[in-house]
Structure formats: C-alpha cells, structure tokens
Amino acid sequence: MTAAFASATDTEDQKPKLVELGRDLYGYCSVSDPNTGFIVGDDSVVAIDARATPTLAEEMIGAIRSVTDKPIRHLFLTHYHAVRALGASAFEDAFVFSSAATLDLVRERGQADMDSEIGRFPRLFKGVDRIPGLTVPRATFEREFSFWFGKRELRFMHLGRAHTKGDSVCYVPDANVVFAGDLVENRCGVYTGDAYMQDWLVTLEGLRALGCDAMVPGRGAPPQSRQAGTEAIDMTKDFIASLLDAVRHGLSRGDGLKGCYALAERSMTPRFGDWPIYKHALAFDVGRAYDELRGLEHPQIWTAERDQALWAAIHS
C-alpha cells in the first residue's frame, strides 16, 4: 500500500503565538508550521515573510495589530517558497523585497512551486482561492542590504546557498537577534528539495558566526539564548549531513532512488522520526540528495506531477 501523499492528511490547525525576542522584535510562531515575524519601528513595521495565503496573512496582521497600529510599510521575503510568499497581497501597500536569487526563483519556478506546495500540504493554504498570483519582489539585493529603521539598523543578508539558492536572513545587530527563515529548523523536519546541501552546511557556519542571542527559525520554537540557537544550527546540520551520508552510502553500493530512500529512512528515523513533517519531507529530501550527489548542481523544478511520480516510485 502506498503511504498517504506528503502532508495531505495533516488537517489539524495550529494557532501561532506571538513571541517577543527583544525590544519591538516579534516572532509569530507555531508548533511546527512555518514561522514569520515582524519588527516595530518609530513610524512603521517591517513584516518578515507573508504566510501562504491572504487569509492566513490577515491572521498575522491581526497579531501585529495587537501590538501596534503603525502601518506595515515593508515586507521582506526570506525565500521564494509559496508557503512564505503568497499571502503578500494582504499587506496591501507594503514594499516587498528579497534577495536577487529569490526573485530569479520566483520567475523561473514560482508557479510550479505554488501548484506543488498546495498539493503537498493543503492545510497550509487556507483560503487558497484568494491568492491573486505570484508575489514578485519590487527590489532586490545581491549579498547584503542595510537600512536604518529609525535609530535601529536592520541587515538583510544572503549568507550563501542553502534551503534554496536565495535564502536570506534579517539580522538586528543592536539586539543580536536573527530572523533565519528556513535556513534553520528547530526540531522539525528539514526540507531539502530545493537545496544545495553541501553549501548549506557551510552557510550555516556563517549564521553561527553572528553569535545571535535569539532566533526565529523556519519551523519550531524560537531559541532564546545563544546556546539554544547553536543547538538548533547543529541539529539542522546533523539532519543534512545524515541525509547526505545515507544517500552517498546507497549510491556507493549501486542503489537506485528507492534503495537510497530505504537506507535513509532506516538510518535517520531513529534519530529524527519524531520531528514534525519528517515523513512528509524525506522522500523529496532523498530525491534532491540523490541528484546532488550524482552531480546535478541545480535542483530540478518540482511540479505537482513530478511530486506524485517520485512519491509513487519510492513508496510503491
């Protein structure tokens, strides 16, 4: 019997909560759904990621309004994935910006990713019919962009290829807080389907070098000490390295995709099997690791059809 596809049977809603990480710095965080955040300035707000639909974004805006009535003038996207970007229209006049590589990915594969993600995890797309189309950033930066938000400096940094080729973080130096996007997951399954895994291990060291005292990860509880943040980075690295080791071993003995998946599942489940979305993500993780370790530099575009074909090939 084929396993239920991805997270299609995950129907239990999670209610995000506000987590204050420093003066005027907030995470909007769930148990294991994608986290977002925002920064309150003297005159306005910067939102960090938009959630998956306008309906869900409106819930986030409601949380912001519980803190401040200042206008939300900027929306920063940590990367291109639909679950983080497609709620942007609810932010109305906010100026949307991202890394240049994120804009490239929106243009190249944004529609395919939207269709793929909706099929994989329908619960995360509440009010999907209200999505007006892809979210296209209006401005981009290559490696780093800083601006003064009142008396506070905000740094938006592309530290290297990782979860996608365009991941970037928002670092707040005076508070030593980082909004990390899916560069880091905290005890949640790590999705690597669009990743550059060997680069990701290096990029995480750049994040570690910031030495942050608090962090909003892509999923999971926000670490609120330097030690807790370091542990979240270490766990993310451990997951990626374990995945690469398992698939590399499978390839060395001549296994195909299904054999590599079986080996990864057997070796990784005792350590990571209780992490949320682990079972959802592992098939796609192995698919990308299998390609990367055979020399395919850039991730193949995931389509709804490719998703189903890979799932059937692995689970049949």
Secondary structure, 3 states (H helix, E strand, C coil): CCCCCCCCCCCCCCCCEEEEEECCEEEEECCCCCCEEEEECCCCEEEECCCCCHHHHHHHHHHHHCCCCCCEEEEECCCCCHHHHCCHHHHCCCEEEEEHHHHHHHHHHHHHHHHHHHHHCHHHHCCHHHCCCCCCCCEEECCEEEEEECCEEEEEECCCCCCCCCCCEEEECCCCEEEEEEEEECCCCCCCCCCCHHHHHHHHHHHHHCCCCEEEEEECCCCCCHHHHHHHHHHHHHHHHHHHHHHHHHHHCCCCHHHHHHHHHHHHHHHHCCCCCHHHHHHHHHHHHHHHHCCCCCCCCCCHHHHHHHHHHHHC
